[in-house]
Amino acid sequence: QVQLVESGGGLVQPGGSLRLSCTASGNIFRINRMGWYRQAPGKERELVVVTRSGGPTDYGDSAKGRFTISRDNAQNTVYLYMNSLKPEDTAVYYCRVTTLTGFGENEYWGQGTQVTVSS
């Protein structure tokens, strides 16, 4: 099993910044994708950004130009730097990690961290 621990959420004013982090532990072999999704009340979970091991990074439309992902493979940690935050960024942010198997990928989700953007 793989455990994901997220941190860094909280309350921030519009225009402010936050950094989220997610660290994977446990039975970790061949981590491939590390990324972030979010879910606002009454809405479906959506992609924020995902990065692949040795591959491209994909940003959701809401994150382009404002959010940046960073990955520390030695620490099995992924960071999400969020700038110029808007009230519509308010959501629960979930970390997602996939590991390669002989047949495909396993996926793991964090417990979620609340981000609230409000004055």
PLY file of the C-alpha trace (Angstrom):
ply
format ascii 1.0
element vertex 119
property float x
property float y
property float z
element edge 118
property int vertex1
property int vertex2
end_header
0.00 0.00 0.00
0.94 3.61 -0.55
0.03 6.39 1.85
-0.19 10.02 0.81
0.02 12.85 3.31
-1.00 16.30 2.16
-0.41 19.63 3.86
-0.45 23.34 3.20
-4.10 24.19 2.75
-5.83 27.00 4.55
-7.49 30.36 4.24
-5.93 32.98 1.98
-7.08 36.32 0.63
-7.71 36.85 -3.06
-4.46 37.50 -4.85
-2.50 35.55 -2.27
-0.37 32.44 -2.57
-0.24 28.99 -1.03
1.99 25.97 -1.33
0.58 22.47 -1.01
2.74 19.42 -0.49
2.09 15.71 -0.78
4.49 13.01 0.37
4.15 9.37 -0.57
5.29 6.55 1.68
4.87 2.83 2.02
5.22 0.29 -0.74
6.54 2.71 -3.32
8.01 1.37 -6.50
8.15 3.05 -9.85
6.12 6.15 -9.16
4.89 7.53 -12.44
2.34 10.30 -12.22
2.13 12.77 -9.36
-0.41 15.50 -9.44
-3.27 17.47 -8.00
-7.01 17.53 -8.52
-9.63 19.64 -6.83
-13.31 19.49 -6.05
-15.47 22.46 -5.22
-18.88 22.07 -3.53
-21.47 20.86 -5.99
-18.92 20.31 -8.75
-17.05 17.36 -10.16
-13.44 16.69 -9.33
-11.19 18.30 -11.92
-7.56 18.17 -12.93
-5.32 20.92 -11.63
-1.95 19.63 -12.83
-0.15 16.32 -13.24
3.46 15.48 -13.98
4.81 12.20 -15.30
8.13 10.61 -14.53
10.32 11.72 -17.41
7.31 12.96 -19.28
5.21 16.04 -19.89
3.27 18.11 -17.39
-0.40 18.74 -18.03
-2.18 21.73 -16.56
-5.91 22.13 -16.26
-7.31 25.32 -17.71
-7.86 26.87 -14.31
-4.21 26.45 -13.33
-2.44 27.69 -16.44
-0.29 30.72 -15.78
-0.95 30.80 -12.03
-0.05 27.40 -10.59
3.22 25.50 -10.78
4.00 21.91 -9.90
7.33 20.74 -8.56
8.46 17.20 -7.87
11.19 15.89 -5.56
11.72 12.29 -6.56
14.26 11.64 -3.81
11.66 12.58 -1.20
8.66 11.17 -3.09
7.07 14.57 -2.69
5.12 16.79 -5.03
4.41 20.46 -4.46
1.75 22.74 -5.86
2.58 26.44 -5.86
-0.55 28.53 -6.26
-0.33 32.24 -7.02
-2.87 34.95 -7.74
-5.54 32.93 -6.03
-9.18 33.67 -6.74
-12.35 32.88 -4.79
-13.22 30.32 -7.47
-10.10 28.38 -6.52
-11.80 27.46 -3.27
-12.01 23.67 -3.16
-10.67 20.55 -1.55
-7.38 19.72 -3.23
-6.43 16.08 -3.62
-3.06 14.59 -4.37
-2.98 11.65 -6.78
-0.04 9.33 -7.35
0.26 6.40 -9.71
2.76 3.56 -9.67
3.68 1.37 -12.59
2.91 -2.34 -12.45
3.48 -5.10 -14.95
-0.07 -4.61 -16.18
-0.64 -0.88 -16.00
-0.85 1.55 -13.10
-2.17 1.63 -9.57
-3.53 4.92 -8.34
-3.60 6.40 -4.87
-5.40 9.45 -3.51
-4.65 11.68 -0.56
-7.25 12.61 2.00
-7.63 16.13 0.62
-6.73 19.53 1.98
-9.11 22.49 2.04
-8.15 25.70 0.29
-10.40 28.68 0.90
-9.86 31.96 -0.92
-11.83 34.73 0.72
-11.46 38.24 2.04
0 1
1 2
2 3
3 4
4 5
5 6
6 7
7 8
8 9
9 10
10 11
11 12
12 13
13 14
14 15
15 16
16 17
17 18
18 19
19 20
20 21
21 22
22 23
23 24
24 25
25 26
26 27
27 28
28 29
29 30
30 31
31 32
32 33
33 34
34 35
35 36
36 37
37 38
38 39
39 40
40 41
41 42
42 43
43 44
44 45
45 46
46 47
47 48
48 49
49 50
50 51
51 52
52 53
53 54
54 55
55 56
56 57
57 58
58 59
59 60
60 61
61 62
62 63
63 64
64 65
65 66
66 67
67 68
68 69
69 70
70 71
71 72
72 73
73 74
74 75
75 76
76 77
77 78
78 79
79 80
80 81
81 82
82 83
83 84
84 85
85 86
86 87
87 88
88 89
89 90
90 91
91 92
92 93
93 94
94 95
95 96
96 97
97 98
98 99
99 100
100 101
101 102
102 103
103 104
104 105
105 106
106 107
107 108
108 109
109 110
110 111
111 112
112 113
113 114
114 115
115 116
116 117
117 118
